[in-house]
């Protein structure tokens, strides 16, 4: 991985899109610093399309899509996108699956969650599970004592043995039935809502994240960026670029570097 401050100015000046993870990318642990929201606002004001891409629940994402300085929010690890149509108008909703498929999957996920809670000591549903439409979230340590790595692996195995896709984020194991992920929905939203072809304009898309559920994004965009937390990952598929700062500090560093390059072009 190459330090992000070495990325060419021309790449940042030509960029059209920023796709950003939320937990431990925009946040410092459970807190969202005001600097992160300000950075999102400034990136958007510079002319970039800004999309938050998260594993968080539909309930959280409904709020983000209405009140945050962004153009769209992709939630539950790619299950849906809520996209602004204007600053005041209602947003568009894009789902990976039909309502009937989502309902059938919900029943299977509820049963899977019950089995995990009964068989894995210390496991608990994420506190926002009641606000989720398409996935199951097992808390890794957000509102419960941190699960041991071997326990996390057991949860992942149970999900995968049931036929679900399962990934660990900074705070949850997220599981769902389907082949979509953050990358799949990001590409779809860029095409369908923003008229941006990820194949033709891939070099103009900047993606930033920190954890294992961002691996498809790291591998899917040629200008993928990790905040310094990615050094903690024990899996292959690292991003191309990396910030010097961790979490929100790294995101603000990322935004400042982009803004300086774009301001230099303007002058």
N, C-alpha and C positions, 0 to 999 in steps of 0.2 A: 504494500500500500504506500502511496506517495502522499506527503503532506499536502493538504488542500491549498495551502497558501502558494503552492507552486503551479497551480492550474493556470493556463494561459488566460490573460485578460480577454482575448478574442472569444474564447469559449463562453465566458460569463456574459459578455456583451451581446452575443448572439442567442443566448438562452431564451426559451419561451415559457418553460414550465418548471416549477419546483414542487416535487412530491415529498412530503415529510411525514415520517412516523411521529407518534405523540409521546408515549411513555418512555422516559429516559432519553428522549431526543429533544422534545420541546420542554420537558419537565426536569426538575431535579428531584428524584424520588417522587413523593406524592404531590409536590408543589409545582405550580405553573408560575414561573417568574414573570413579572410584567415585561421584562426585556424580551421574552420570547414572543409575546403578543405584539409588542412594538415592532419586532423584526419581521413578523408575518405581514403586518400592516405596511411596512416600508417596502418589502419585496413586491407586494401587490401594487403599491403606488408606482413602483418603477416600471410597471407594464407586464410583469410576470403573472401567469396563471398559477395560483397557489392552491394545492390540494393536500388536505390532511388525510393520511392513510393509516388506519389504526385497527386494532383488535377490539376496541371499546364497543360498548353496546349501542343498539339503536336509540335507546333513550338518551344516552350521552350525545350521540352524533346528531340527533334532532336539534339539540341546543347548539352544538358547535356550528352546524350549517346555517343557523339563523343569526347568530350573534357574533361569531368570530370573524376576523378579517381574512377570509379565505373564499375561494370560488366553489369549492365542493369538499365534501367529506366522504371518504370511503370507510365503511365500518365493518365490524365483525370479520376482519381479515379477508375482505373482498366479497362479502355476501350482498352488499348493496352500496349505492352511492346516493347521497342527497346533494343536489347541485343547485346553486343559485341561478335563477333566471334573470334577476335584477337585484338591486340593493333593497327594494321594497316588496317585490312580488314573491309569490309562493315558489318554492323550489320544485325541481323535477326529481323524481325518484326512479332509480334503476336497480332492479334486482337480478341476481344471477339465476334464480329459479322462480318458477311460477308459484302462485299462492298454494295450489294443491300439493305441489312437491314440498314446499316449506312446511306445510302442516304435517305431512307424513313424516318428514325428517324430525320435526319437533317432538313427535311422540317417541321416536327411536332415541333421540338425544336425552329426553327425560328419563327413559329407562336406563340408558347408559350411565347417566349421572347418579341414579339411585344405586346401581351396582358398584360404582367406584366408591361412593360414600360408605357403603356397607362393607367393603373389602379392603380399603386402603386406610390404615390408621392415620389420623391427623388431616385427612382430606376434607375439603369444604367447598361448596359452591362459591363462586365470586359473589360479592354483595350486590352486584348489578345484574345478576342472572335473570331476575324478574323482568328486566327491561330489554332482554335479548330476544331477537326474532328468529335467528338462524343458527346459532351455535351454542355450545356448552362451554362454560368457563370454570375451571377449577383454580381456586386461589393458591398461588405459590408462596404468599407471604405478605400480601397487601393488608389483610385484616385478620390474619391468623399467624401463628408462629411459622417461620420460614420452613418449607418442606426440604428435607434432605435430598441431595441429588438422586440417590437411589429410589426415593419415593416418587420423585418427578418422573423418572424413567418408567416406573411401574404404572403410573397414571397414563403416560404416553402409550405404553404397550397395550393397556386395556382398551384404550380408544382405538388404536390401530387394529387390534384383534377383532374389534366389533365392525371393522370396515370403514371407520371414520378417518378423515385426514386430521392429524393432530400436530400442533407445533407449540413450543414454549416461547412466550414473550417475556418481557421484563417482569410481569406480575402475574400472568395466568398461563395455564395450559388451555389453549383454545382447540376445540374439536368440532368438526362439522362433516356432514355427508355431502360430497360433491368434489369436483376437481378444480374449482376456482381457488384463487388466492389473491393476495394483494396485487401482484403483477397483472394477473388476468383482468381484474376489474379496472385497474389503472389504465391499461391499454384500451379497454372498451369505452371508458368514460372519455378519454382523450379523443377518441374517434367520434363517438356518438354525440357528445355534448359540446365539445370545444372545436371539432373539425380539425384536429391535429393528428396526423398519421405517425404513430410511434416508429414505424419502419423508416419512413422518409426523413423524419425530424428527430431521430433518436439522439443525435449529438446535441440537440438543443433542449434536452430534458435532464434536469438535475434531480436526483433522488437521494434522500438522506435518511438514515436509520441507525439502529444500534444492536438489534437482537436477532435471534434465529428466525423469527417469522419475517424478517426483512431480507432473508437470503435470496428469494426469488427476485426482489427488486435490485439487489446488488448484482445479480447475474444477468438481469434483463435490460439494464441501461448502461451504456458505455461510460457515462459520467455519474456513476454511483459514488456516494460519499457515506462514510461512517463517522459518527462522533467517536471520540477516543475509546468509549466503552467497547467497541468491536474488538479491541485487543484482548478482551476477556473471553471471546468466543473460542470454543474448542472444535469448531467445525470448519470445513473447507468452504470456499465461495466468498471470500472477503470482498469488500468494495474496492474500487480503483483508488479512491482518494480517502484521506482520513484527516479529521481536524486534530488540533493539539489539545483542545479542551474536551472534557467529558460532558455528556448530557446537555442541559440547556446552555451551558457555557460554550460548548462546541457548536451548538446551533447558532448562537449569536455570532460567534466567530465566522461561521459559514456565511451567514447573511451579510455581515459587514464586508467580507471579501467580495461578495457579489456586488453589493451596492457601490463599493469604491470603484470597481471596474466599470460599472455602468455610468457612474458619475464622470469618470475620466473620459469616456466616449462623448458624453454630452458637452464637455468643455473643449 
